[in-house]
Amino acid sequence: MSEDLPTILADAWRLLVRGGADRRSPLHTPAVASVDADGLPQARVMVLRKADAATATLRFHTDARSPKVAELDGRPVSVLAYHAGENIQLRIAGTARIGRDDAEVDGIWNQSTTFARRCYMAEQAPGTPLPGPASGLPEWIEGQQPTIDQIAPARPNFAVLWVQVTAIDWLHLANSGHRRAVFRRADGWRGMWVAP
């Protein structure tokens, strides 16, 4: 394990970038936490679609009808990721932004496979009560890959969640002794060692 703070920060971003690109990476599915309208904490596992160290952003996809969209948009958010193979925990703080109806979101939508976009064909918004277990998808599309024409009406249900990262809390777990460092954007990402 390096004891050089810039190297540790670069390594944290390396893990995040890989998490966004590699579905087998443990960082591909971090927990994203927010606070709901009642002041209660809400956490959910989300798929990390992209991490960009240069802009200090993380990108996730979500259903625009989900209650979490209102919880997250323009508000503080926390992302928790753990890489068991490297014994690294990342606690990431940032501000969330939801994108729905612009050219960038259209481009992201168009880059996804139609099978990946299929979940946005759900007839009910996430959290809607159902009479029994169901995917919420129309029966005719269950287990099928939709065509471009079939998927087009689902586009309004698609949104992008960007997290503008403001801090990374890095923790390395080790039998010989844990190590922890905190990096803050406001400090120019210099980083500092803190007690684990």
N, C-alpha and C positions, 0 to 999 in steps of 0.2 A: 504494500500500500504506500502510495506516495504521501509525503508530508508537505508537498508544495501546493499551496492554495490554488494558484491558477491552473495547475494540472488537475486538481480535484474537481474544480468547476468545469473544466473542459471534459473530464470524464463523465460527470453527471449529465452534461448535455449529450455526450456520445451515447449514453444509455437511453436517454429520452428520444433522440433521433432514431436510434435502432428500434425502440418501442413503437414509434409511429410507422416504421417501414416493415417490421417483421412481426407477423401475427404469432410467432412462436416465442417472442420475447416476453418475459414476465412483466415488462413495463408497457405492454400493449393494452392492458386492461387495468388502469389505475382506478382508485376510488376518487370521485369528485364530490365535494361536500359544499353545502350552502346552508342558508337559514331561510325557512319559509315565512309566510306572512304572519304566522302566529309566534314567531321567534324561536321555533323549534329547529334543531339541526336536522338536515336531510343529507344522506350520503347515498351514492349509487355508483356501481361499476360502469364505466364508459370505455369505449374503444378509442384509444389515442390514434388519430389518423395521421398527424404530422406534428413534429417538433422542429422549431427553427431557432437555433442559438443566436443567429445574427439579429433577429428581431425580438428575441426572448418571448416567443409565443408557442402555445400548444393549440392544436385544433382537434375538435371532436364534432361528430354529427349527432343531431337529435331531431325528434319530431316537434315541429313548431307548435303543435297543439298541447304538448306536455306541460303540466304545471311547473316543472322545473325551469322552463324558459323565463317565466316572470320572476322566479326566485333568483335567477342568475344574472339576467341582463343588467349590466352596469353596476354590478355589486361585487363585493369581495367573494373570493372563492378559494377553496383549498383543494389541492390534489395530492393524494397519497399513493406512492408507488414503492414496491419492494422487489428487489432482485435477489432471490435466495441464493443463486449460484455465486454472486459476488458479495453477499452479506451487506448490501447497500440499501438503506431506506432513504427515500427522498420525500420531504414534505415541502410542497410548493405552494406559495401564496401568490395571489394575483387578483386581477380584476377581469370579470367576464364580460364578453360582448357577444350578442346574438346577431347573426346576419341571416336575412331571409330573402330579400327581393332585389338583389343587385347582380351585376354581371359576374362578379367574383363567385358568388354562391351558385349562380347558374353554371359556371365553368366547373366547379367542384361537383355539382350534381351530375353533369354530363360525363365526368371522368369516371364515375362509379359504374360498376356493372349493373345491368338491369336486375340481376338477382339480388345484389346488395340493396338496390333501391326498392325492392319489393315490399319491405316492411313498412314503407310509407304509404302503402295502399290500404292499410288498416282502416276499417270503416268507422271505428270509434277512436276517440282521443285516448292516449295512455291514461290509465287509472279509471276508465269508465267501467262500472260494474257490469258483469256478464252473467248469464244464467248458469254457466259451467265453464270448465277449462276450454280455452280456445285461443287461437293466435290473433283473432280479430280481423284476419284477412278474408276477403270474399272466398267462398268455397271453390269457385272456379280456378283460383290461382294457387291454392294450397299445393305445395310441392312442385310447382311449375315455375319456369323462368319466363317472366313477362316479356313481351315485345316492347319496342320503343313507343309505339302507339298506345299500348295498354298501360304503360307506366306514366305517360305524360300527365294524366289528371292528378297524380299523386304529388307532383312537384310543389304545390303550395304547402304540403305537410312537412317539407324538408327545411331544416335550418342548420346553420353552422354555429358552433360555440367556439369562440376564440378565448383563450386565457392569456392575458398580458401578464407575464411573470414578473413579480416584483421582489420575490425572495425565494431562495432555495436553502432548505435546512438539510444538510447531508449528514448521514449517520452510518458509520462503518461498524458493524458488530463483529467482535473478535474475542475468543477466549482469553487472549493475552491482554485485553483491555479495549474497550470501545473508543472510537474517535468521532468527534462531531465538529462540523464547521458550518457556519452560516454565511450566506452571500446575499447582499441586498443591492438591488439596482440603484437605489438612492446613494449608495456608497461607491458607485462605479464598479460594482461586483468584486471589490477587493477581497472580501472574505475575512473571517476571523474565527479562531478556534474558540469553542465553548465547551463547558463540561457536558459530557454525554448524559 
